[in-house]
Amino acid sequence: MKEAFKKNREKLLNRIEMFSAAVIFAGKAPYKRGDERYPFSPDRNFYYLTGIDREDCILFLAKTRTGVQETLYIPRDNGEMAKWVGANMTAEEATAISGITDISVIDAFESDFAAYIFKNGIKKMWMDLENREWNDALSPSLEFAKKVRENAPHMLIGDLYPDFSEMRVIKEEWELERMRKAMDITRLGIEEMMKTARPGMMEYEVEAAYDYVLKKNGVKDRAFGTIAAGGKRGTILHYDKNNQEVKDGELILIDAGAQWGWYAGDISRTFPISGKFTERQKLVYNIVLEGQRRVIEAIKPGVPFSSLNELLKDYYFDALKEIGLVETKEDVAKYYYHGVSHYLGAETHDIGRYIDRSLQPGMVLTVEPGLYIEEWEIGIRIEDDVLVTEEGNEVMTAAMIKTVEEIETFMEKYNG
């Protein structure tokens, strides 16, 4: 695997100019309270370049006429603390994972950095400066950029976020292998929810069946918080309380994703808690299912990403008009108010441009049409993960059942 991470570093170095350097931070879990921390999740760009998933590490890359410099800074040996929290990663372990041979301790980073940029005439500093929330706490990269501006005002600062967005949007085979594993475990988890679901159960009871399967299969963490939304709550896109009873006759909308090797799966299914759809539920469900079929059929190289959502909205207008829910195309937004797709990878909503982008082989995207009819207390979303191939596409989650007939037959087998 270290060759894959070495290749990724080479790709990044090819994107930055001579006499420039890059600093990428792994991140650190903040304190929850007292001496308890939130679970650590590595910065995905740092992981993409190193394969290291330990906190408080820094990658330094530089490019000068004398060659390329790669240094990985890691926490020093933690001595007695190893008895409490486990031993810190050794230099040998870091090299074995990343392929980086120059390993130093984190304490030395700032003094090393200052000396290196002075001695080697570094003119531009590159960092991941993603900043979606103007007033949020600064990321380690933004904090360090601020320090560089104060101490080296002559230094140009560049943003690596657009570069990572380009590099990560096309998946390598090793990434696809991890995603397939995450998707398969997600499928098993949702199937277990369907097997155990009964009228009168609480949403969290249904969710617990999913969590059990993930733990049983060695998943350390979910890709995102599971949505298990019964009845009318299924019309709330990011419902996450999962604390209400699902009554007989109601649907339950599941949006779930396991994570494997820091890569995500993302599947949504909607099924009747009793095992049988009502005629109205079946009508709406089949509209959503047909919308998904049409979008998936359209996926192939060269197709504008934005056209997928327009295709779905055009179809929804005709279908919803036929059943008397809309009169104009603008009315569709009352019942469908999100995009049909997003990139999937090391993040559930993976980075990469959408608006002005055409599909390319190696992209992985979700296809997740939904309809949310509050007055009917029906919320339905059907989501699969799709790989763009040279010839068209591959539905990576095709093993997950989704037709009305498949769902009812499956649930009757286990619940009947």
N, C-alpha and C positions, 0 to 999 in steps of 0.2 A: 504493500500500500504506500510506502514512503515515496516510491517513484511517482505516484499520482500527485502527491502533494508537492513534490519537487517540480513537476511539470506545471502545476498551477502557479508556483512562484516564478517560474520562467516566463509564463504568459503575462504575469503582472509586470515583471521587469522589462519586458519588451514594450510595454505601454508607457513607461516613464522615460524621460530624456536623460542624457548624460549629465553628470554632476547634480544628480538629485537623489533623494533618499525617501524611504517610506517607513512609517511606524504604525503598526497594527496591534491593538490591545485585545487580550482575551476577555477582559472584564472581570468583575468580582461581585459576588452575591452580597447585597446589602443586609444589614441587620434587620431582623424582624422586631425583636425587642430583647432586652437583657443580653445574654450571650448566644441567642438563637439567630441563625441567619436564614434567609430565603434560600430555596434550592438553587444551585448554580447551573446555569445554562451558558455554554460558551458562545461568544460572538461568532456568528457563522462565517464571517469573512476571515477571521483569524483561523478558525478550524479548517476552512477551505484551503488555506495556505500551509498549514502545519500538521493537521490531524491530531493536534493536542487539545484535549478537553479539560484541562486543569485551569483554575482561576489564577489571576494575578500574574500572568505571563505577558511578555511583549516580544513581538517580532520586529527586528530592524533589518531593512534591506537598503542597499546603496549601490549606485552605479557610477563608476568613475573610469578614467582611461586606464587605471591600473587593474581594473576588473570589477567583479561583483562581490559585495560583502553581504553575508547572511549571518546574523547573530540572533540567537534565541535567549531571552532573559527569563529565568525561572526563579521561584522562591528558593532560598537556601535550605539546607537540611534543617528540619524542625526539631531535632533532638528529642527531648523528653515529651514534647507535645504529640509525638507520633503514637504514644501510648493512649492518647485521648482521641485523636482525630485521624490517625493513620499517617504513614510517612509521606513526606513530599516526594514528588518525582525526582529521580536522579538525572544527572547529565546523560548517562548512558541510556536510560529509558527514553529521554527526550530525543536523542539522536536516532534511536531505533525506530521511533514512530515517525519522525519528521524528515529524517535524512540530513538534518542540519548538524554540522560537526562543531561549530563554534557556539558553545553554550556558556552563559555567564549568569551571575546572580542578579536578581531584580534591583538590589541596592545600588549596583554599579551603573544602572542604565543612564541616568541623567548626566553624570560626569563623563561617561563614555561618549554619549551623544554629543555633548558640547565640544569635546576634544576632537571627535571625528569630523564634524561639519567644519570646524576651523582648519584643521590640518589638510582636509581634502577638497576644500573650496566648494562645498555643497551650496548650490544656489536656490534649490527649490525643495520644499518639504511636502510630501504627500501623506494624507491621512484620510480615513473614512469619516467625513463630516456630515453624515446623515443627521438631520434635525427636523423631525416632523412636528414637534410641539414647541413653539417659540419660547414659552415660559417654563418648560420642564427643566429639571436638573441637568446639568451638562454631562455628556458622556465623557469617558476618559480621553477620547480623541479630541473632543472640543475643549476640554480642560487643558490638554497638552498644547493644542494649537494656540490657545490664549497665552500660555507661558512662552511659547516660541516667539509670538509677536512682541511680547514684553522684553525678552532677553536678546532677540536677534531680529530687530525691526527691518533689517535689510532682506530677510529671507522671504521668498515667495512661498505661498501656501496653496497647495492644490487639493482638490477633493477626489478621493478614490471611489466614492460611492457609484458614480456613473460607470466606472470601469468594472467594478464588481458586478454591477447589474448586467453588463454585457457578457462577462465571462461566465457567470453562473446560470444564465438563461438556457444555454444548451448543455444538456446533461451527458456526462460520460457514462460508460457502461457500469462502472462500479457504483455510481450514484443511483442508477436505475435498479441495480440489484438490491440496494438498501431500501429503496422506495417500494419495490415489489414485496419485500418482506413486511414492511410496515403496513402496506395495503392488505396483505393476506391476513395478518393478525387483526386488523380492523374489521375485516369481513367476518372472521370467526367470532369476534366480540359482539358484533351486531346480530349475527345469527343466534348467539346465546341469549341475547335480549329478547329476540322473537320467540325462542323456545320457552322462556320462563315467564313471559308477560301474561298477566291475567287482569280482568276487570277488577277495579278496587285497589290495585297496587299503587303505591306512591312512585312518583317519577324517579326518586333516588333508589328505590328498590330495583327498578328496571336497569338503571345506570350501574348498579352494583354488579350485575351479571357481566356487563362489559368489562368493568375494572378487574374482575376475577380472571377473565380470559387473558387480559394483557399481562397481569402479574404472572400467571401460569406460564406464559410464553416468553418471559424474561424481559418484558418491556419496562424500562426504568421510569419513563415519564410519557404522558400523552403529548401529542403534538399541539393540542389546545384543549380547553375545557369542554367537556361533552355537553351537548344540548340534548335534553330529553324532555320535549315539550308536548304535553297532552292537551287535546281539545283546542280551545280558542288560543291558548298560549303558543301554539304552533304558528300563529301569525306574527309573533314577535321574533325578528330575525336572530338576535343574539340573546335569546332567553337563556339564563344560566342558573336560575334558582333551583330547578329540579326538585321542588319540595311540595308538589300538589298531587292530589289523587287523580288517577286517570280512570274515568268512569266508563261503564259499559256503553258501547256505541261510539266512543270517541276514538280518534286517531291519535297516535303519538309520533311526533317528528323527531328523528334521531340524526344528529350531525356529529360525527365522531372521527377521530384520527389517532392511530398509534404512531409511535416514533421509533425508528430503528437506526442506530448509528448516526443519530442527529438528522435523519431524513424522515419526512412525513408522508403518511397516507391521509386521505380526506374523503370520506364517504357519507352520503346522506341517504336515508331511507325513511319512508313514512308507512306505517302499517296500523291496522285496526287492533286495538287492545283485546278485542273479543275474538279476533281471527277472521272476521268476515266484514267486508266493506258494505256500507249501505249503498243504495243506487246513486245517491247524490255524490257520496265520497268517490265512488268508482268513476263517475262521470268526470269529476275534476281531476282525479288521479291520472286517468288516461289522456286527458289534455296535456298535462305536464309531461307524461311519458312520451307522447308523440313529439312534443316540443324538443325534448332531449334527443330523441332519435334524429330529428332533422338537423339539429346543431352538430351532433357527432358526425353525421353523414357529410357535412360541409367542411369538416376539418381536413386540411391537406396543405402542403407547402405552398406559399404564395398568397394564401387567403388573408385579407386584412383582419387582424384580431378584432377590431371594433365591429366588423360586419356580423359576427356571430350573435351579438346581442340584438342587433337590428333585425336579423332574420327571425329570432325568437319573438320579438315584439310584434312583427308583422303577422306571424302565425297566431299569436295570442289574440290579436285584434279580431281576426276572423273567427276564431274558436269561441271567444267570449261574447262576441256579438251574436253568434248563433244561439247561445243559451240565454241571451237577454241581459248580460251583466254590463256591457259597455255599448256606447253609441259612437264614440270617436276613438282614434288611436291614442289620443292623450289620456283617455279614461283608463287605459291599461295600467298606468302607473298607480292606480288605486289598489290594484291587486298584485302587481309585480314591481317591486321597488329596489331591486339590486341588479348587478351585472350577472351574466350567465357564466362567467369564467374568470379564473385567476391563475397565475403560474403557481406551481407546486414544486417543492424541492426541500432544501435545508430549512426553509421556513414554510409554514402553511400558506401564507400569502407571500410567495417568494418574490424576490426583487427582480426588476426588469421593466422596461418600457412597455406600455400597452397601446396607447392612443395611436401612434404613428407607425405601428409595427405590423409586419406580415408574418405569418406562421412559418417556422423553419423546422426541419428535421432535428430531433433531439429536445425540442420543447416539451414540457409536460404541463398540461393545464387541466383544471377541473371543468366539468360541464354540469351545472347545477341549476336548472330551471326550477322555479317555484311559483306557486299561486297561494295567496294569503287572503282568504275571503272571511273577514271578521264576522260579518252578519250571519254567515252560515257556520261559524265556529270550525272552519276548515283551514288548516295550514299544511301545505304539502310541498316538500322539496325532495328531488331525486338527484343525487350527485354521484358521478363517476369520475375517475382519473384517466386521462387520455394522453398518450404519447404521439406526437407528430412524427410520422415516418417518411421515408423517401417516396413511398407509394401513396400514402394517405394518412392513416392513423391506426393505432392499436388501443383498444379499451383495456387498460391495465387491470381494471377491477371487474372484468366481464363475468367472473365466477360468482359475483354477488347477485342473488336473485332480485328481481324487481317488477315483474309483471303482476297484475292483480291475481291471475291464476296461480302463478308460482308462490306468491306470498300466502294465499289462502290455503293452498295444498300443504305448504311447509308448516304453517301454524296448526293446521288440523292434525297433522302427523304427531306433533308434540303436545298440543293442547286439547285435542279432541277426546 
